[in-house]
């Protein structure tokens, strides 16, 4: 069954112009399809799902409600990396990082009254400039950002666009040249531990020459290359005492033995796999289509581009089976990040649409 997103009328603005033609963005109705198991699984796990799509300039909040799914759509400029928990959210966009705070006292007052159990309000933003923010994560209370354009991990400071904290050992200098396409970050015990890059190169855009086999997984503390020969790796995650990542160019979820430098394939999916979050034994994985002009082109998955889907698949990691999915059929074709929000079943996010920014929120007397 094809469902229209719950806000009415609901349109996503996406660039539907052919390459090389300068036309304005076109409003496209947002339709999605889901397996009968998807909404019940969200209810069973008592969580909601946050998804970013830079291609459509949207943050999507996927929530279960009676009869199916309710998907909240909020507009940001090129949203990518997302760090969120029950109290706070940081969202990386084209040239800034937005910070939102959950105000649970306001949530019950949001229409429809009594339905929401969280309300994330924009409180501040930090201007980074166009540094190519990819994944982000909190290491305790410090936000770490994958700064792809400058090939480094960084943190933020009120005095500067960013503070470089680490770069791969094969990158010789800090320069806005996207030398290796550093993209993924995993936190272990409150510290940055693992990072992924699409190439081990020190030349401007050098990673593009060997997308099928140039990717690597690195140990941040030592700088050691733990796994070579990966096909566009993304989204390293430490979960349940084990290291996981997505080999995006093949659509695979892999379990990593970092000591031996090996990967075990858990499952293969019909999409460019990017964005990974866990809830117990279940992996929520973002899937994207591959455009002809995309940087994703040139990898094995591109040979099956007409079979690929965009959406979120849920995989039972115990057997590699897909147990639920939501597929975005129109407007959204590429996903960047996927995060789960345990304990919050129906959150609201106040975005920056004209009707939203006029609201004022104060502490009740």
C-alpha positions, 0 to 999 in steps of 0.5 A, spaced: 500 500 500 502 506 498 501 512 503 502 519 503 506 522 508 501 524 514 502 532 514 497 535 509 498 537 504 505 534 504 510 536 498 518 535 498 522 540 494 527 536 490 531 538 484 528 535 478 531 538 473 536 534 468 543 535 468 546 541 465 539 545 465 538 551 470 531 550 473 528 551 479 526 546 484 520 542 483 515 540 489 514 532 488 509 529 492 512 524 497 509 517 497 512 511 501 511 504 502 512 499 508 512 492 510 506 490 514 512 488 520 515 495 520 510 499 524 509 493 529 517 493 530 517 500 532 512 499 537 515 493 539 522 496 540 519 503 543 523 507 538 522 512 532 527 513 527 531 519 524 533 519 517 537 525 513 536 526 505 541 531 503 538 530 496 531 532 498 534 537 503 530 533 509 530 530 515 525 525 516 522 522 523 519 515 522 514 514 527 509 508 528 501 510 529 495 506 529 494 503 522 501 504 520 507 509 519 507 517 520 513 520 517 514 527 519 518 532 514 523 537 516 527 542 511 534 543 512 539 545 507 543 539 505 542 535 512 547 529 513 550 527 519 546 526 525 547 525 532 541 524 537 539 522 543 533 523 548 535 530 550 539 533 544 540 533 537 546 535 532 545 536 525 550 537 520 548 541 514 551 545 508 555 550 512 553 549 519 551 544 525 544 545 528 543 544 535 536 542 538 534 540 545 528 536 547 523 540 551 518 534 554 514 539 557 512 542 551 511 536 547 504 534 550 502 541 548 504 540 540 498 538 536 495 533 536 495 534 544 497 529 548 500 524 542 507 527 542 512 524 547 518 529 545 519 536 542 526 538 539 527 545 538 532 549 535 536 553 540 543 554 536 547 553 530 555 553 529 557 556 522 562 551 519 563 553 512 562 548 507 567 543 510 563 537 507 560 535 514 559 527 514 558 523 520 557 526 527 557 523 534 558 525 541 564 523 545 561 524 552 559 531 551 564 533 546 561 533 539 566 530 534 565 531 526 567 528 520 570 534 516 570 530 509 573 536 505 579 537 510 580 530 511 580 530 518 576 529 524 574 535 528 571 539 534 567 545 534 569 552 537 566 558 538 572 562 536 573 558 529 570 554 524 572 548 526 578 545 530 582 539 527 583 533 532 586 527 527 587 526 520 589 519 517 597 518 517 597 518 509 594 525 509 600 530 509 597 536 510 590 540 512 587 542 506 580 543 503 581 538 497 577 532 499 583 527 499 581 521 501 573 522 503 573 521 510 566 519 512 565 515 518 566 515 525 565 510 531 565 512 538 567 506 543 567 507 551 566 515 550 572 516 545 573 516 537 575 509 535 574 507 528 574 511 522 572 510 514 575 513 508 574 511 501 581 511 499 588 512 502 590 518 498 594 524 499 592 528 492 586 532 491 580 528 490 584 522 489 579 517 492 575 517 486 580 513 482 579 506 485 572 506 488 571 499 488 577 497 492 580 503 495 576 504 501 579 502 508 577 502 516 582 505 521 584 505 528 584 513 530 588 512 536 594 509 532 592 511 525 593 503 523 589 501 517 585 495 520 582 493 513 584 494 506 580 493 499 573 495 502 568 498 496 566 505 499 565 503 506 561 507 511 558 508 518 562 504 522 559 502 529 560 499 535 555 495 538 554 489 542 561 488 543 563 488 536 565 492 530 560 493 524 560 497 517 557 498 511 560 496 504 556 501 500 558 500 493 556 492 494 550 494 499 553 489 504 553 489 512 559 486 514 562 484 521 569 486 522 575 482 525 579 488 526 585 484 529 585 479 523 583 484 518 577 480 515 570 482 514 564 477 515 558 479 510 552 479 514 547 480 508 547 484 502 541 489 500 538 492 494 541 499 495 547 503 496 548 502 504 549 508 508 547 510 515 546 504 520 543 504 527 542 498 532 536 496 536 538 490 540 539 484 534 536 489 529 540 493 524 536 499 521 540 500 514 539 506 509 539 504 502 540 509 496 539 509 489 545 511 484 544 516 479 548 516 473 552 523 475 553 520 482 560 519 486 557 512 487 557 511 480 563 506 478 562 501 483 559 493 483 552 495 485 551 501 479 551 495 474 544 493 478 542 501 478 535 499 475 534 494 481 536 498 487 531 501 492 531 507 497 529 507 504 530 503 510 531 496 511 531 492 518 536 486 518 536 481 524 543 480 525 542 473 527 541 470 521 542 476 516 534 476 514 530 483 512 525 483 517 522 489 515 522 495 510 520 502 508 521 504 501 521 511 499 517 511 492 518 518 490 522 525 492 527 521 496 532 517 492 538 518 497 539 517 504 545 519 508 544 517 515 539 513 520 539 513 527 534 510 532 531 514 538 530 509 543 524 510 548 521 516 544 515 513 540 512 519 537 517 525 537 516 532 534 521 536 531 520 544 530 524 546 523 525 552 519 518 552 515 515 559 515 509 557 519 514 554 524 519 559 526 514 564 528 513 560 534 516 562 541 517 557 546 518 560 554 519 556 560 511 556 563 511 560 570 
